[in-house]
Amino acid sequence: MTRGKFIAFEGGEGAGKSTQARLLAAELERRGIVCVVTREPGGTPGAEAIRALLLGTEGEGWHPRAEALLFAAARSDHVERLIVPALERGEWVICDRFVDSSRAYQGGAGGLSDDDVLSLHRVGSQGLLPDLTLLIEVSPEVAEARVHARDLGSPDRIGGRDGAFHARVTAAFLAMAKAEPARFARIDGNGDAECVFGDILGTLQSHFGAP
């Protein structure tokens, strides 16, 4: 059986990743391609439990090293129990965030080295990387408006960090995309959802051929 494709959506807060992941899944299903839509942290019961620990606003929160360990643990369970089995069944996996978010948030913005984050990923998830990472980029103004509409003034622990933190996240994503152009595709996410999705479909067709 042909192994499935692994697509990850990345970007800062308010980029529209979840919307685009749902649109892509619907289009693939329309074309007869079985796919799994999932998210990080999360995707399995164990990983969802860790998500609650990471994003809940109670208590004083986690140091970046502890965050990185928790994300890596959640990802390990996600990869082992959901992502790899689906790929081996020939299904496409569409994931809202993956290891590059840890590299951007706990690494670039949180101060951990990229080597440390990737070392955890090698131990926990055997270094699995997406076949294609779609980095959706939006202006700070668009991101702020979308986050406000989404969270109604009550962001999660990580989303609620200050502008300087999120600027470092954006810079880290951009640096990764420039360093790994074969895996990353940069998508302008400032337009309406349908226009952005049209660009995503064109990118997938260029990368994989018509699905």
N, C-alpha and C positions, 0 to 999 in steps of 0.2 A: 504494500500500500504506500502511496506517495505521502510523505510527511506534509502536514498542513503548514500554513504560513503564520508567522507571529508578528503582529502589528502593534506597536505601542504609540499612544498619544502622549505627548509631553508639552509642557508650557507652564507659565506661572498661573497665579490665581485669576479666574475670570477669562481664561483663554478660550473657553468653549469646548474643551476636550470631551466632556461627557456627551454633549449634544452631538458632536461629530462622530463619536464612537457608535452611538445609537443609529445615526443615519447610515453609517457604513455597514453595520450589521444588517439593517433592513435591506439595503441594496444587494449585499452578497446573498442573503437568503432569497431575494427575488430572482437572482441568477442561478439558484440551485446549489449554492455553496453553503454547507453547514458551518456555522461559526458559533463561538462562545464569546460573550461580552463579559468582561470582568474588570476589576479595579484594584488599585493598591493605595494604602494597605487594605487588604481584604480579599474577598474571593472564595475563602473557605471559612468554616466556623471558627477555627483557631485563629486565622488571620484577622477575621472581623473582631474577635475579642481583643486582639492586640490593637486594632484600629481605635477601639473605644478608649484604651489606655493612652494612646498617643494624642488623640485629637480632643478628648474631653477637657473642659476648662477648669475642672476641680483641682485643688492642690496647687503645688508650686511648679509642676512640669518637670521636664527631663533635660539633663545636660546633653549637648549634641552627641557625645559618645554613647550615652544610654539610648538616645533616639535612634542612632545608627544601628545599634545592636537589636533593638526592638523591630525596626523596619526589616532588617536582614532576617530575623526569625520569622516574621510574618511572610516575607517573600519566599523563604525556603519551603514553608508549608504550602503556599500557593503554587509554587512551581512543581513540587512533588505530587500534590494531590489533584491539581486541576490543569495546569498549563501543559506539562509534558504529556500526560495521558491524552488530552485533546489533540495535541499535535500528532501524536503517534496514531490516532484514529483517522488522521487525514483532515481534521477540522482546522479552520482558521481561528486563531485566538486574537481578539481585539481587546487590548488592555489600556485602561485609563490610568496612566503612570506605570513606570517600572523602575529599574535600578538607576536610570539617569536622574530621576527625581531625588533619590538619595545623594547622588553625586552633586546635584545643584543645591539642595536644601541643607543637608548635614555637612556636605563638603564645601562647595563654593561659598555659601552664606553662613554656614555654621562653624567653619574653621577647620574641619577635618581634612586630611589630605585625600586626594583622589585615590592614591594607592591603598590607603586604609579602607576606604569604602569598597573598592573593587576586591580587596582581599577578603572582606566579609562576604561579598557576593560569590567569590570562588568557593569558599567553604560552605556557605549555606545553599547555594543554587547552582553549583558547578559551573559558574561563569556564564550561564545562559544569557544570550542577548537577542533582542528582536531582529527579525529579518529586515524590518524597516521601522524607523522611528520618525513619526510625524511631529515636528516641533511647531506648534501653533503660536505665532507671535502677535501680540496686540499692544497698542499704545497704553501708557499708564492711565490715561483718561478713560479709555474704553474698559480697561480692566477694573478700574475703580467703580464705574457705573454698574458693570455686571455683577461684581461682588456684592455691592450694596443691595441690588435687587435680589440676589440669591440668598444672602444671609440675613437680610432685614435687620442689620445692625448687630447681629449676634454671631460673629465669625467663630470658627473653631480655633484651637490653640495655635496652630501654625499659620492659618490664614490671617489671624488677627495681629501678626507681628508687624513691626513698623515698616515704613516705606523704604528705608535704607536696606533692611533685610531683603525685601522683595526685589529691590534693584540688584542686589548681589546675586540673587537667584537667577534673574534674567540674564545677567552677564555670564554666569556659569553655563547656562544652557547654550548661549550663543557661542561660547568658547568650544564647547563640545561639538556643536554642529560644524564649526569651521575645521576642527581637528579630525572629524570622522565623516567626511562628506559622502562616503559610500553607503553609510547606514542611515544618516539623517537626511530628511527633506524638510526645508523650512517653508512654512505655509503662512501667508498673510491672513490673520484671523480677524481683521478689523471690520470686514464687510458683514452682510447678513449671512445667516447660516447656510442658505442654499448656494450662494456664490462661493463661500469657503469650501463647501462640500464638492462643488464642481472642480475646484483646484485640487482637492484631495484625490478625487477619482482620476483626474489626469495624471497625477503623480504616481498612483498605483499602476496605472496602465503603462507608464513609461518604465517603471521599475520591474514589474512582473510580466508585462504583456496583459492582454485582456483577460480578466479573471473569468 
